Amino acid sequence: MSSHDELSQQVESLQQQIEDLQGQLMRAQKMSSVGEMAASITHEFNNILTTTINYAKMGLRHKNDATREKAFNRILSAGQRAARITTGMLGYARSTGVRKEEIDLSQIVSDVLILCEKDLQMNRVKLQTDILGHPVCEVNISHLQQVLLNLIVNARQAMDGGGMLYVTVRSSEDGSMGELEVRDTGAGIPSEELPKIFKPFFTTKEADTNGQGGTGLGLAFCREVIESHKGKMRVASTVGQGTSFTLMLPVAAATESRKSA
């Protein structure tokens, strides 16, 4: 075997190792995000169980049909809430490999918010969701969910003591891109640090008491995912007022064809 062939094999081996490590990093990022919300999700399930038990007791105590119907409806509602959370968690945890699917960006938002609404409430963060359009993009759903969840967790961490979180879905002016914006009213990022925030291992945060955050890998991962979809990621921030991240993704080819028809 020539030295050139040996070098080619070594390069291929290194490329495979890089791909394997990137996959491991992606899974680690996903588990980190789940860890951030574990306490709030557990708390929410405890609330659901408490509601179910209390209304079951009420239904057993009261014999009239109206009271029992009310109890059954509340139990059903609590069960459906638990099912939505469980479905969201399973969907988030499921690996879809490199497969991409067409999906309305507003559905991505809905699926992710069901996982983190309680976490935001527990941290005194008010949520406003604005669906100003329904752009359909071809994406790796699991990866995009991970990016959005990452941005929401970062926004919540930036609002120590509470604040407002705005999540907006819209189409670009020419309709060629779907846009998903996450804006907070937190501490903001100094202008001199903005050019660095997408660099791996650069962080403005320290790990909390649970060891969460502060690795400097989250935003680097987010940008890599968006760029792999031929999209862009834009950031704007003012110290003391907050930060906005906007994901811009090409709309699906079929959607563009329908518009031009």
N, C-alpha and C positions, 0 to 999 in steps of 0.2 A: 504493500500500500504506500502510495506516495505521501510526502509531507502535506501536499495540498489537500488530499482526501482526508487525512487525519485531522487537519485544521477545520475542514468543513464539518466533519462529524462532531468535533468539539463545540463548534458554533451552534450546531443543531441541538446538541445536548444542553448547552447553556440557555438557548432560547426556550427549550422545554421546561427547564428549571425555573426560568423567569415566569413563564405562564402558570406553572404550578404554584409558585409563591404568590402571584397576583390573585389566583383563585383562593388561596388560604387567607390572604389579606382581606378579600371581599367578604368571606365568611366571618372573619373576626370582626369586621366593621358591623356586619349585620347583627351578630350576637351582642356587640357593645351597645347598639341602639336598643335592642330588646332589654338588656340589662338596665338601661336608663329608665325604662318604663315599668319594670317588673313590679315595683311596690304599688304604683297607681293601678295597674291592671288587677293585681291581687285584691286591692281595696275595692275596686269596682265589682269584682266577682263576689266579695263578701257582702256588698250592698245588695246585689241581685239575690243572693241566697237568703238574706234577711227579709227582703221584700216577699220572696216566695213563701217562706215559712210563716210569716205574719198573716198573709192573706189566706194561706191554707188553713191556719187556725181559725180565722174569721169565718171562712166558709163552713167549717165544721161546727162552730158555735151557733151560727144563725141558720134557721131553717127556711126563712122566706126567700123566694126566688130572686128578687131584685138584689139582695145583699150577696147572695151566692154568685149571681152573674157578674157583679162588680168584682168580687174576689177572683173568679176565674179569669176575667179579662186582664186584671193586674198581673196574675201569675203568668198568663200567656205573653203579655208584653215583656215581663222580666226575662222569660225564657228566650224570646226572640232577640232581645238585647244581648244575652249571653251567646246565642248562636252567631250573631253578627261579629262579635269580638273574636270568638273562636275561629270563625271562617277567615277573618282578617289576619289573625296570627298564623294560621296554617298557610294562607296564600303568601304571606310575607316570608315565612320560613322556607317555603318550597323553592327549590332551585330549578330555574328554567333553562339553564345552560346558556347558549348564545341565541336561542330562538327569539324572534321578534314577532309581535302581533299588533294589529291595528286596535287602538283603544281611544276613547274620548278622554282627554286629560282630566276632565271633571270627575271621571270615575276613579282615576288614580287618587285624586284628592280625597274623595269620599272614603275609599278603602283605607287610606292612611290615617285620616282623622278619627275613624272609629277606634283606632289603637291608641291615640294619644290625647283624646279629649279630656279624659280624667286626669292625666298627668298635668295638663295645662291648668285645669281647675284647681288641683291641689297646690300648684305653685302660683296661684292668683293671677293667671294670665287669661285675659279675655280674648275670645276668638271671633274674628269676622271673616266670613267666606263670601267672596264675590265671584259668581260664575257669569262672566260677561260674554262668553262664547263657548262653543263646543268643538274646538279643534280636535280632529282625529289624527293621531300620529302613529307611526309604526315603531314600536319600542320593545325593549326587553322589560316586561312589566315589573318583574321582581327587582331589577336593578334600579329602575326609575322610582319605585316605591322606596327603596333604600335611600336614594338621593334625597327625596322629599322629606323622609323621616329624619334624616341627618340634619337637614336645614332647619326643621322645626325644633329639634332638640337643641341645636346651637342657639336658635333664637330664644328659646325658653331660658337657657343658661345665661344669656346676655341680659335678661330682665330680672335680676336679683331683687326680690321684693314685689314682683308683679309688673304688668304692663298690658299692652295690646299687641296681638298678633294678627296680621292681615294676610290671608291667602287668596290670591286672585288667579283666575284662569281667563284667558282671552286669546283672540287671534291677532296677528300683526296687521298693520294697516292694509298691506297688499294681500293678506290672506295666505301667504306662503308658509308662515311659521305659526306654530302654537306656542303660547307663552304662559309660563307658570311662575308667579311671583310670590315670594315669602318675605314679608316685611315686618320688622319688630320696632318697638319703641325703647330699645335697650341702650346700653352704654355707648354703642358705636365703635368704630375702628379708626384709630389715628391715620391720617392720610399717608404718612411715611411707611405705614405697615401694610397698606392695601396691596401694593405690588407683590408682597411676599406671601400672602395668605394661601395661595394655591400651591406653594412649594411644599413637598413632603417634609414632615417633621417640624415645620414652622408652626408655632401656636402662640396665641395671646392668652391662653388659659392654662391653669394648672389642674392636675387631676383632683377630683373632689375626695371626700372622706371614704367614698366607696370605690375609689380608684378609677372612676369614669371620667373620660375627657382628658384633654391635655396632650394627646399623642401627636397632634398636628397632621394626622393622616386623613381626616374626614373630608375636608374641602378638596384636597388633592384627588381623592377617590371620586368625589362628585364631578369634578371637571373632566376627569378621564372618562367617566361613563357618558357624560353629555357629548363630549367630542367624538366618542365612538359611535354616536348616533348622528354624526354630522351636524351637531347642534352647537350652540354657544352658551356661555354662562356669564352673566353680567352682574357686577356688584356696585352698589353706591352706598356710602356711609357718611354720617356726620356725628362726630363725638358729642355725646349728650342727648342725641335725638333718635338714633337708631340706625339700622342697616337693612338694606333690601338686596335680595338675590333674585335674579330673573333667569329662568331656564328657557331657552329658545330652541325649539325642535321643528324640523321640517314636517309639514303635514303629509299624510300618506298620499302616495301617487294617485290612488283611486279617488280620493277626495278631491284632489286638484283637477282630475279629469272630469268629475261630475260638475265642478264649478264652471269649467271652460266650455262644457257642452251646451 
